[in-house]
Amino acid sequence: MPPTPAPSLRHPRRLAGTLLTSSLLVCGLLAAPTAAAAPSAAATSAVRVNQVGYLPDGPKRATVVTTAAQPLTWQLRDASGTVVASGATLPRGADTPSGQSVQVADFSSYRGTGSGYALAVDGSDSVPFDIRANLYDALRSDAMAFFYHQRSGTPISASLVGSAYARPAGHLGVAPNKGDTSVPCQATVCDYTQDVRGGWYDAGDHGKYVVNGGISTWLMVNSFERAKRAGKDAALGDSTLRVPERDNGVPDVLDEARWELDFLMRMQVPENKPYAGMAFHKIHDAEWTGMPTRPEQDAQPRELHRPSTAATLNLAAAAAQCARVFRPYDDALADRCLSAARRAWTAARANPDLYAPDSDSTGGGAYGDTKVTDEFYWAAAELYATTGDSGYRDAVTESSWHTSPTAFSDYGFGWADTAALGRLTLATVPHGLPAADRDRVRASVTAAADGYLSRMAAQGYAVPVPADGYFWGSNGAVAGDAIVLAVAGELTGNERYRTGALETMDYLLGRNAIGQSYVSGYGEKPSRNQHHRFWAHQLDASLPNPPTGSLAGGPNSALQDPVAQEKLAGCAPAACYIDDIGSYSTNEVAVNWNAPLAWLAAYAAERPTGEPTGACAVTYKGDSVWSTGFTATVTVKNTGSKSVEGWKLSWSYPAGQRVTNAWNATVTQDGTAVVARNADWNRTIPPGATASFGIQGTYSGSNPSPTAFTLDGHACI
């Protein structure tokens, strides 16, 4: 039953959930967890790192909780205890969201690989972590596998998920289930039944919601579409994931998305019925189920809820995207998706203000949304990108969202705020809009990404959300912002956007105010007791904990459940989280949070292409040094077999030096990270040749030379 974000967002999420758990506790249906059911975590280190690790060519930063005002010495030690790198921290002082005083250690210049590293600062050691190129391969698979676990209407196979998570099909009409194959409407909504089997259970309950399913499906399909543009889609291809459709000639990520797409299209009102072409808003139990309850044990009657404009436009957008991306693999499905998308668009235009009421929150979340102009824009963008039809083009260009500066909000995108999805499609998918219009849309993506980077730079934990952005599902917003950063990197080729996207993964995996990995099964202190009806080990020892790769909703300063209210009173916004199954407002799982995590994990797992590591060599020569300044000459040699045509050399200064001037190259700096780009006359470096440039800079304290460089993303020797 996911989220209820901040007042500035249109996310009145499932406040009825507060009443739900309160009543279950009173009635004894939700057993109070015992101390033995939730093993206490080890004391949290003051040195907060990504508990899984770091990529060799990626950013490597840690946050240190300390009251010290002066820089501290950090040491990076390998598994044997040998110091392999050292430097000085950068004091940041008070960090508002966490309520802590912090400093930042940057060890990005270290490019070694291995397991069991630890960062030591001021007498404290971090938890151990790895540095390796395949760091995110497992998470890419596990975050995607979450959706198979959540499938409704099919057995979950032990051969794919293990015996602990195998279960019979839920909601197919096998007693005690009433089933989803012939579901009646709520009273006065319709006088017929509908087959709405399949799809994903939305979150920790048994409801299925079109508005949340739409954005989640879009994100999964978009993940593949982006990877295909980058030539990296093989990792998401056929027989790469744990799905029963393996080896069918269709990329596995699309197979998983299809399970939900089929359900979304079953939710469309049939021809010759009132509101034909619209989509029912949701289907769930008539009353809330108790915890724990496995899907096949759910005896509640199921009900269809009134169609809504928002749900219909989610169907139109997701189905239009389906028609475009599935076309090379399944013409029949692509045709069916396009037909459903066109019908939904026409129906939504005829019923533009059929809103789902916030009061409809018995047995499932309301997902109310009374502002759907953004959904119209998103659906029009998808239909135009797929068909090129002038009617959809006009709907795009006439929408106020097409030029609105708030399409990318400070709080990211979400199920009720979808204009950004239209922008991302128009920025990346070929279409017939004028070049100036396309460039303006692309500029809006990079402007949003720049805003997220600025916010990250101003915070001790490098989080893209604002100080008041810790609402219900904040982790989903963090992962969504990372997607915008990654797309900005795709559009510009600027490495700083990739750096920002990867740093958001650091936050989700432990570099945060409470030293908590919010992803089950990952890190030394992972979430173990996420709110869920059948991954409920904390309530019933015979049931499992959530499977590896499930993302908790995250810190929520509104404290919208009884457990959070009791245990987290007075918490700083970024610390308002508790790993307890009863804290549904901080610790639930949901498809619309795991979808951006899966997108981000697939992106982070990609390897650079081109010349292998070692195809360049760099010499950094200090020319002169004085009390606060220095000059240096940097020479890069092409040791590969092909000419370098246009180059970008990157490094980090271990002591925070600042470049003030450069010659024979254009040099920019973001924090400790420096990027040098070729001049016109030295853009080509033939095999065996060199290019040199000079820099001038300032320093405070020490002035050590950088020890690691990358040329166009590849490590140099």
Buried (B, 14 or more C-beta within 10 A) or exposed (E): BBBBBBEEBBBBBBBBBBEBBBEBBEEEBBBEBEEEBBEEBEEBBBBBBBBBBBBBBBBBBBBBBBEEEEBBEBBBBBEEEEEBBBBBBBBBEEBBBBBBBBBBBBBBBBBEBEEBBBBBBBEBBBBBBBBBBEBBBBBBBBBBBBBBBBBBBBBBBEEBBBEBBEBBBBBBBEEEBBBBBBBBBBEEBBEEEBEBBBBBBBBBBBBBBBBBBBBBBBBBBBBBBBBBEEEBBEBBBBEBBBBBBBEBEBBBBBBBBBBBBBBBBBBBBEEEBEBBBBBBBBBBBEEBBBBBBBBBBBEBEBBBBBBBBBBBBBBBBBBBBBBBBBBEBBEEBBEBBBEBBBBBBBBBBBBEEBBBEBEBBBBBBBBBBBEBBBBBBBBBBBBBBBBEBEEBBEBBBEBEBBEBEEBBBBBBBBBBBBBBBBBBBBBBBEBEBEEEBBEBBBBBBBEBBBBBBEBBEBBBBBBBBBBBBBBBBBBBBBBBBBBBBBBBBBBBEBBBBBBBBBBBBBBBBBBBBBBBBBBBBBBBBBBBBBBBBBBBBBBBEEBBBBBBBBBBBBBBBBBBBBBBBEBBEEBBBBBBBBBBBBBBBBBBBBBBBBBBBBBBBBBBBBEBEEBEBEBBBBEBEEEEEEEEBBBBBBEBBBBBEEEBEEBBBBBBBBBBBBBEEBBBBEBEBBBBBBBBBBBEEBEBBEEEEBBBBBBBBBBEEEBBBBEBBBBBBBBBE
